[in-house]
Amino acid sequence: MPRKRNGGVLQECALFDIQRAARVVSGLYNAHLRPSGVTVAQFSLLRSIEALAPVGMVRLAGAMAMDRTSVTRIIEPLLERGLIRSSAGDDRRVRNIELTPRGNAAIVRARRRWDKAQRELLDVLGRPQWLAMRKALRTTVKRVRSRGAET
């Protein structure tokens, strides 16, 4: 039987489809957010800092389901632009991250554009499809984390 040109591993790979969907959706959000001066990754990080502040890097990385190195790469330009600040925690080994007034203003600016991106995605998917997808994604995160498969 002839081998399919695009068959095999990629057609069966769950990660391939998840990453491809994430890139397409990230592209939609980034296109909307571009005029605000933040990327969707930066916006998500700013919102997480807003919710958890003051927050240490380990906790922030865990909340974002990212490794500390990736979070650091996103944080550096936010620190340089004065959107967040870092201060010593109770334990001197821990640096706490929190928003600055400029960071709060950036969230407000980006939020309007994020809302438009969110509406567009929900219009494309339909609310029932989105709710089913959200449930499946959250269940996936929970189950994979419980197995200790995270790095």
N, C-alpha and C positions, 0 to 999 in steps of 0.2 A: 504494500500500500504506500503510495507516495506521501512523503512528509509535507505537511502544510508549511508554507513559507513563514507565516506569523504564528504558527501553532505552538504546541509544546508548553514549555514552562511559563512564558508570559501570559498565555491565555488562561492558565490555571493559577497564576500567582495572585493571591489576595492583596499582597503588599503593592504590587504594580498598580492595581486598580485603585487602591486607597490613595497612593501617592499621586497618581494621575488626576484623580478627582480633586485632591487637595491643591495641586498646582493650578488647575482650571479655576477653582473657586477663589484661591488666593489672588489670581490674576484679576478676577472681577472686582474684588474688594480693593486691591492695590490701584486699579484704574480709577476707582471712585475716590480713594484717599490721597492720591498723588498731589492734588492742589493743596492739601492741608499740611504737607511737609512731613508726614509720617507714613511708614509702611504698615501693612496690616499686622506684621509681627511686632513692630514697635507699639502700635495701638493696643494690641492684646496684652503686651507686657505692662504698658502704662495703666491699663484698666486693672490688671492683677495687682500691681503695686498699690493703686488707689484702694482696692478692697482689703489688702492685707497689711498695709503700712502701719508701723515700720516693719519691714520684712527682711530677713536674712536671705542670702543667696541660695542656700540649700532648700529652704522652705519655698522660695519663689520658683526655683527650678522644678521642684516637686509639683507645685500647683500647675505649672505650665507643661508638665510631662516632658521636660527637656533636660539635657545634661547641663551642668554649670558652665562649661566652656561655651556652649551655644548661647546661653543667657548672657554671659559676659560680653560676647560679640554684639548682641543687640543693645546691651546697656551702655557700652562705651560711648557711642555717638549721642545718646540721651544725656549722659553726664556732661559731655563736652558742650552740648547745646543748652545746658542749664535746665533741662526739663525734670531731672531727678537729682537727688543728692545722696551721698553716702556718708554715714557717720558711724562711729564706734558703738557697738552694742554693749550689753552688760558684760559679755565675755569678749575680751579684746580681740579674740580670733575671729569674731563675727562682725561683719559690716552690715549695718541696717540701711536699707534703701527706702526712700520716700519721695513723693512728688514735691516739686517746688510750685510756686504760683504759676510760673511759665508752663510747667507740666500740666497743671489743671486747665489752663487756657488752651493748651494743645489738644487735650481730650475734648473740650467743648467744641473746638473748631472741627476736629476730626469726626466727632460723634454724628453731626448732621450728615456728613458724607457716608459714614458707616451705615447710618439708617437707610440711606438711598440704596446702597449696595445690598443690604439685608432685604429690603423690599423687592429689589430686582430678582434676587435669588429665590425668594419665596414665590414670586409671581411665576418664575420659570418652572420651579419644582411643583408648586401647589402645596398648600398647607398640610394635607394628609401625608403626602410623600415626605415632606420635611420632618414632620413629627415622627414618622416611622424611622427615618434615617437618623435623626438625633437620638432616638431611643437605642437603635442598633449601635451607633458610635459610642455612646456612653456605656452601654453594656460591654462592648468590646474593650474599652479602656479598663473598666472595672475587672473584667475576667482576666485579661492579660496581666494586669498589675498583681492580681491575687496569686497568680502562678509564679511570680518573681521573675518574669521574663524581661523586665526593664533593665536597662543598663545604668 
